[in-house]
């Protein structure tokens, strides 16, 4: 990834959401701050989120990972 693009990504550790806001406003605040919820940084790591059309929910996948 190009250095300039890397630096343009928001570091999720810097995001602060007011937990007293209603759920929809918390979501909107997070999205406004992160700018792209599918591509962001966590420290030196670039996080790219994508979904497969497999019919398995994210919750099912996480449960499977945690059981192994």
Steps between C-alpha positions, in 0.01 A plus 500: 500500500635841410640696793276799430187282496607332825538837671154607378330209675339572835644314798204337675673548835438874464123464458291614794125448510274646766338196659211708631373564144222286354620202294440659157691813600791291636516314168488827304775649718723197448451502122565876480826462692632181335401630153527152345388217732632246248858633491674651801808462720559359845848623583737373231247251363266571210159341553297417190150366560313299239212258501437181307157399382519164676178520700693469828465794738793679655377386842509134384855544366621660824337226707677241285834672547454529876412132534823381334 
